[in-house]
Amino acid sequence: MFAIPGIIALVVFIYARPQEFFERLQALPLLYFFFAIALYGALIDVRVGNLRLRSTPQFPWVFAFFAYASCTVLIRAPSDAFGHILGLAVCVALYALIAHGVQTFRALHVVAGSVLAMVLVVCGVGAHQGFSPTGCIVVDETNRGDNASGTPDGRPCDTVRSCYLGDAEPGAEYLCEKIGLFGTTSVGRGRVRYRGVLQDPNELALAGGVGLPLAFAIGRVPRRSLGRGTLVALTLVLVVLCAVLTGSRSGQLVFLAVLGVYFFQRFGYKGVLVAGTAALPLLVLGGRSGAEADSSTTERIDCWLEALMLWKSHPVMGVGLGQFGEYHYLTAHNSYLLTLAELGPLGMLLFSIVIYVSLKIPLTVLRHVKPSASGSNAAVATARPWAMALLAAFAGLGVGIFFLSFAYHYVLWIYVGLAGALYSAVHAHDPSFRVRIRLQDLALVAAADAGIVATVYLYTSWALR
């Protein structure tokens, strides 16, 4: 299929960020170039009959979310609208290309495999970084703050004080952090991270945790082999290492949620206890404690409270897409509250429906596609490992984005696209397959959103007493 190379190039570009360590690539608009290649390939596929123009269950909700979010910023901050709308348009385009450009299980295997490959790369870099020595880093003046980054100057260090001695640059600000591959550096006293959209340790841990089910799917599809078993083991080791070395508490919860789905499917409710037991070493070794952890918790509560206050002052349409940072020095640290504060209740509802529908697709596949299928339906039975993988991935995402501002993050929308691709592949083999969204589904999502807001309000009120 001609769209696949462009889609894979987009996945590699978004995760690996080659332009950040090959300076010559920075002058090229690679993101839009790869989008053009993928779109042109999709048009060729349509022309030769490889693809059929059909909608996925998420499409109307994604379109409604994009249109409404765009309206909010056009009304609230028209001078800033173009950049924020363009950023969201990239997310929507990622979903559309993957969900509608991948309509066979073979193509799904290839694209999801490329996502897994990038997960291995970024987690591998994180693991290497975690065991690397520390060195002096000259902070980039344009990238300060909690996720400050810079350029290693080649000097080893034990403490940041030693970086200001000897050959220190006059007036420069230094960090003493671990230095990994491709010039990557840790942050916050050794918490590993990657670059670009994964430069936050929590986001790296989340990307690793939700990538793990893809390895499970590849290991469970027909024609198992030793190589696939090795791939699963390698992914598990790197994801766990990354979760520990990032010190991300939300990343640990994501890992637990992913394992919980598989153990629940195998053992029922007892499986949840088994998953918790299996994840216990991670919970003990990873995460942070002490004053730093307490400060992080207080900071997050403050961000949640600010999101609620912004919604209270702008109850209908919020403050506008991308405008949270204009009112607070940090982001909301919660995707649901971020959409509530920026887009109002309707925007939060539309975002939540997109996540819900993406979760319902693999759940519906598991309920309606039986593993005993044979003959022409044998390919449909291949959908079950992928359905389990995406169900687990969205369970992890649903937990992870509660603690991160991930609503407009490329990685999230890649997985929304993969859920749509699963639907397209199943529907291509079984045209009667449907995922319908009824009024009770909408009521359930609305109730869940109301529960999130009420829970956060009560928790912040109690925590700040």
C-alpha positions in Angstrom: 0.0 0.0 0.0 1.5 3.3 -1.1 0.4 5.3 2.0 2.3 3.1 4.4 5.9 4.5 3.8 4.7 8.0 4.5 2.9 7.0 7.6 5.9 5.1 8.9 8.1 8.1 8.2 5.7 10.3 10.2 5.9 7.8 13.2 9.7 7.8 13.0 9.8 11.6 12.8 7.5 12.2 15.7 9.1 9.7 18.1 12.8 9.8 17.2 13.1 13.5 16.3 16.2 13.1 14.0 16.2 16.8 13.2 17.2 17.5 16.8 20.6 15.8 16.5 21.2 16.3 12.8 21.2 20.1 12.5 21.0 20.1 8.7 17.5 18.5 8.9 16.2 21.4 11.0 15.9 23.7 7.9 13.6 21.2 6.2 9.8 21.0 6.8 10.0 17.3 7.3 6.7 16.9 9.2 4.7 18.4 6.3 6.9 16.7 3.7 6.1 13.2 5.2 2.4 14.2 5.5 2.4 15.0 1.8 4.0 11.7 1.0 1.5 9.8 3.1 -1.5 11.7 1.6 -0.2 11.2 -2.0 0.3 7.5 -1.3 -3.3 7.3 0.1 -4.7 8.9 -3.0 -2.9 6.4 -5.2 -4.2 3.6 -3.0 -7.7 4.9 -3.5 -7.2 5.2 -7.3 -5.9 1.6 -7.7 -8.5 0.2 -5.3 -6.2 -0.6 -2.3 -8.2 1.7 -0.1 -11.9 2.4 0.1 -13.3 5.7 1.3 -15.1 4.7 4.4 -15.5 6.4 7.8 -14.4 5.1 11.1 -16.5 5.5 14.3 -14.3 8.2 15.6 -14.4 10.4 12.5 -17.5 12.6 13.3 -16.4 13.1 16.9 -12.8 14.0 15.9 -14.1 16.4 13.3 -16.6 18.0 15.8 -13.8 18.3 18.4 -11.4 20.0 15.9 -14.1 22.4 14.7 -15.3 23.3 18.1 -11.8 23.7 19.5 -10.8 25.9 16.6 -13.9 28.1 17.2 -12.9 28.7 20.8 -9.5 30.1 20.0 -10.8 32.1 17.1 -13.3 33.8 19.5 -11.0 34.1 22.6 -7.6 34.8 21.1 -7.8 35.3 17.3 -4.2 36.6 17.1 -2.9 33.3 18.4 -5.4 31.1 16.5 -3.3 29.9 13.5 -0.5 28.2 15.4 -2.9 26.4 17.9 -5.3 25.3 15.1 -2.4 24.1 13.0 -1.0 22.0 15.9 -4.4 20.4 16.5 -4.8 19.9 12.7 -1.6 17.8 12.8 -3.0 15.6 15.5 -6.3 15.1 13.5 -4.3 14.4 10.3 -2.3 11.7 12.1 -5.5 10.0 13.1 -7.0 10.3 9.7 -4.0 9.0 7.8 -3.6 6.0 10.1 -7.3 5.2 10.6 -8.2 5.5 6.9 -4.9 4.6 5.2 -4.5 1.3 7.0 -7.3 -1.1 6.1 -5.7 -4.6 6.3 -4.2 -6.6 9.1 -0.9 -6.8 7.3 -0.7 -3.0 7.1 -1.8 -2.7 10.7 1.0 -5.0 11.7 3.5 -3.0 9.8 2.4 0.4 11.1 2.0 -0.7 14.7 5.3 -2.5 14.4 6.9 0.8 13.5 5.4 2.5 16.5 6.8 -0.4 18.7 10.2 0.0 17.1 10.2 3.7 18.0 9.1 2.8 21.6 12.1 0.5 21.8 14.4 3.3 20.5 13.3 6.0 23.0 13.1 3.5 25.9 16.5 2.1 24.9 18.0 5.6 24.9 16.4 6.3 28.3 17.8 3.1 29.8 21.3 3.8 28.4 21.0 7.4 29.8 20.0 6.1 33.2 23.3 4.1 33.6 25.5 6.8 32.1 27.8 9.1 34.1 26.9 12.6 34.9 28.4 15.6 33.1 28.2 19.4 33.0 25.5 20.8 30.8 25.3 24.4 29.6 21.6 25.4 29.8 20.0 26.7 26.7 18.6 30.2 27.3 15.5 29.4 25.3 14.7 26.2 27.1 14.8 26.8 30.9 12.4 25.8 33.6 11.4 22.3 34.8 12.4 20.6 31.6 15.5 22.7 31.0 18.0 21.3 28.5 21.2 22.3 27.0 24.6 21.2 25.6 27.1 19.0 27.4 30.5 20.7 27.6 32.5 17.5 28.1 33.3 17.9 31.8 32.3 15.3 34.3 30.7 16.4 37.5 29.5 15.1 40.9 27.4 18.1 41.8 26.3 21.1 39.9 28.6 23.3 42.0 31.6 21.6 40.3 30.4 22.8 36.9 30.9 26.4 37.9 34.6 25.8 38.7 37.5 25.4 36.3 36.7 26.0 32.7 33.1 27.3 33.3 31.8 29.8 30.8 31.3 33.2 32.4 27.6 34.0 33.0 26.5 30.5 31.9 23.9 28.4 33.8 24.8 24.8 34.4 23.2 21.5 35.3 24.9 18.3 36.4 22.9 15.5 34.7 23.3 12.1 33.1 24.3 12.3 29.4 22.9 9.6 27.1 22.9 8.8 23.4 22.2 11.5 20.7 23.1 14.2 23.2 20.1 13.5 25.4 20.3 14.5 29.1 18.4 13.7 32.2 16.5 16.2 34.2 15.6 16.8 37.9 18.6 14.9 39.5 18.8 12.0 37.1 15.3 11.4 35.8 15.8 10.1 32.2 14.0 11.5 29.2 14.2 11.7 25.5 13.8 14.7 23.1 11.0 16.6 21.4 7.5 15.6 22.4 9.0 13.0 24.9 11.4 15.4 26.7 9.3 15.1 29.8 10.1 12.0 31.9 6.4 11.3 32.6 5.6 11.4 28.9 8.4 9.1 28.1 7.2 6.6 30.7 3.7 6.9 29.3 4.8 6.3 25.7 6.7 3.2 26.9 3.9 1.8 28.9 1.2 2.1 26.2 3.7 0.7 23.6 4.2 -2.6 25.6 0.8 -4.1 24.4 2.0 -3.8 20.8 4.8 -6.2 21.5 2.3 -8.6 23.2 0.2 -8.4 20.0 3.1 -9.1 17.7 4.1 -12.0 20.0 0.5 -13.5 19.9 -0.4 -13.3 16.3 -0.2 -16.6 14.3 3.2 -18.1 13.5 4.8 -17.4 16.9 8.6 -17.7 16.9 11.6 -17.4 19.2 12.3 -14.0 17.7 8.9 -12.7 18.6 9.3 -14.0 22.2 12.6 -12.3 22.4 11.0 -9.1 21.2 8.4 -9.2 23.9 11.0 -9.9 26.6 13.2 -7.0 25.3 10.3 -4.6 25.2 9.2 -5.6 28.7 12.7 -5.1 30.1 13.2 -1.7 28.5 9.7 -0.4 29.4 10.2 -1.4 33.0 13.7 0.1 33.1 12.4 3.3 31.6 9.5 3.5 34.1 11.9 3.1 37.0 14.6 5.5 35.7 12.1 8.2 34.8 10.9 8.2 38.4 7.4 8.7 37.0 4.6 7.7 39.4 2.0 8.2 36.6 4.1 5.9 34.3 3.9 3.2 37.0 0.2 3.5 37.1 0.1 3.2 33.3 2.2 0.0 33.4 -0.1 -1.4 36.1 -3.2 -0.6 34.0 -1.8 -2.3 30.9 -0.9 -5.4 32.8 -4.3 -5.3 34.6 -6.2 -5.6 31.3 -4.3 -8.7 30.3 -4.5 -10.3 33.7 -8.2 -9.5 34.0 -8.9 -11.0 30.6 -7.0 -14.2 31.7 -8.0 -14.5 35.3 -11.0 -12.2 35.9 -11.1 -10.0 38.9 -8.4 -12.0 40.6 -6.1 -11.1 37.8 -6.1 -7.5 38.9 -4.5 -8.6 42.2 -2.0 -10.7 40.2 -1.2 -7.7 38.0 -0.6 -5.5 41.1 1.7 -8.2 42.6 3.6 -8.4 39.3 4.0 -4.7 39.2 5.0 -4.4 42.9 8.8 -4.3 42.3 8.3 -1.4 39.9 6.2 0.4 42.4 8.9 -0.1 45.1 11.9 0.8 42.9 10.4 3.5 40.8 8.8 6.8 41.6 10.0 9.6 43.9 9.6 10.3 47.6 10.5 13.0 50.0 10.4 16.8 49.6 10.7 16.6 45.8 7.7 14.3 45.5 5.6 16.4 47.9 6.5 19.5 45.9 5.4 17.8 42.6 2.1 16.7 44.2 1.4 20.2 45.5 2.3 21.7 42.1 -0.1 19.3 40.3 -2.9 20.1 42.8 -2.3 23.8 42.2 -2.6 23.3 38.4 -5.8 21.3 38.8 -7.3 24.0 41.0 -6.3 26.6 38.4 -8.1 24.6 35.7 -11.3 24.6 37.7 -11.0 28.3 38.4 -10.6 29.1 34.7 -13.6 27.0 33.9 -15.6 28.8 36.6 -14.6 32.2 35.1 -15.3 31.0 31.5 -18.0 28.4 32.0 -19.3 28.0 28.4 -16.4 28.0 25.9 -13.4 28.0 28.2 -10.4 30.3 27.7 -9.7 29.0 24.2 -7.6 26.3 22.6 -4.0 26.5 23.7 -4.6 29.5 26.1 -4.1 27.8 29.5 -0.5 28.9 29.6 -1.6 32.5 29.3 -3.3 32.3 32.7 -0.9 30.0 34.5 2.8 29.4 34.5 2.4 25.6 34.2 0.0 23.4 32.1 -3.0 21.7 33.7 -1.3 18.3 34.3 -4.6 16.6 33.4 -5.9 16.2 29.9 -9.6 16.2 30.9 -9.3 19.4 33.0 -7.2 21.0 30.3 -9.9 20.6 27.8 -12.5 21.7 30.3 -10.5 24.9 31.1 -9.7 25.7 27.4 -12.8 24.4 25.6 -15.5 24.3 28.2 -17.8 21.4 29.1 -18.7 20.6 25.4 -15.0 20.5 24.4 -14.2 18.2 27.3 -17.2 16.0 26.4 -16.1 15.8 22.7 -12.5 14.9 23.7 -13.7 12.2 26.1 -16.0 10.8 23.4 -13.1 10.4 21.0 -11.2 8.4 23.7 -14.3 6.4 24.6 -15.0 5.4 21.0 -11.3 4.5 20.5 -11.6 2.2 23.5 -15.0 0.8 22.4 -13.6 -0.3 19.0 -11.2 -3.0 20.4 -13.7 -4.0 23.1 -16.4 -4.6 20.4 -13.9 -6.6 18.3 -13.2 -8.9 21.3 -17.0 -9.4 21.9 -17.9 -10.1 18.3 -14.8 -11.7 16.7 -14.4 -15.3 17.8 -11.0 -17.0 18.0 -12.5 -20.1 16.3 -13.1 -18.3 13.0 -11.9 -20.2 10.0 -11.7 -20.0 6.2 -12.2 -16.5 4.9 -12.8 -15.3 8.4 -9.4 -16.5 9.7 -7.9 -13.1 9.1 -10.6 -11.5 11.2 -9.6 -13.8 14.1 -6.1 -12.2 13.9 -7.8 -9.0 15.1 -8.1 -10.4 18.7 -4.4 -9.9 19.7 -4.5 -6.4 18.2 -7.9 -5.7 20.0 -6.4 -6.7 23.3 -3.3 -4.6 22.7 -5.3 -1.5 21.9 -7.7 -2.1 24.7 -4.8 -2.3 27.1 -3.1 0.7 25.5 -6.2 2.9 25.9 -6.6 1.7 29.5 -3.1 2.9 30.1 -3.7 6.1 28.2 -6.9 6.8 30.1 -5.0 6.6 33.4 -1.9 8.4 32.1 -3.6 11.4 30.6 -5.3 12.0 33.9 -2.0 13.2 35.2 -0.6 14.7 32.0 -1.6 17.4 29.6 -1.8 15.0 26.7 -5.0 16.1 24.9 -3.1 17.5 21.9 -0.1 15.2 22.0 0.9 13.4 18.8 1.4 10.1 20.5 -2.2 10.0 21.8 -3.6 10.7 18.3 -1.4 8.0 16.8 -3.1 5.5 19.0 -6.5 7.0 18.1 -5.5 6.3 14.5 -4.5 2.7 15.3 -7.9 2.1 16.9 -9.5 3.4 13.7 -7.2 1.2 11.6 -8.3 -1.9 13.6 -11.9 -1.0 12.8 -11.1 -0.5 9.1 -9.3 -3.9 8.9 -12.0 -5.8 10.6 -14.7 -4.1 8.6 -12.9 -4.9 5.3 -13.1 -8.6 6.1 -16.6 -8.4 7.7 -18.7 -5.6 6.2 -21.4 -6.3 8.8 -19.1 -5.3 11.7 -20.1 -2.0 13.3 -19.3 0.0 16.4 -22.4 2.1 17.2 -22.5 5.0 19.6 -25.9 5.3 21.3 -27.4 7.8 23.6 -26.5 5.7 26.6 -22.9 5.8 25.5 -23.0 9.6 25.5 -24.7 9.7 28.8 -22.0 7.4 30.3 -19.2 9.6 29.0 -21.0 12.8 30.3 -21.4 11.1 33.7 -17.7 10.1 33.7 -16.7 13.7 32.9 -18.9 15.0 35.7 -17.4 12.5 38.0 -13.9 13.6 37.1 -14.7 17.2 37.8 -16.5 16.5 41.1 -13.7 14.2 42.3 -10.9 16.6 41.5 -12.9 19.5 43.1 -13.4 17.5 46.3 -9.8 16.3 46.3 -8.3 19.7 45.8 -10.6 21.3 48.4 -9.5 18.6 50.9 -5.8 18.7 50.0 -5.5 22.5 50.3 -7.1 22.8 53.7 
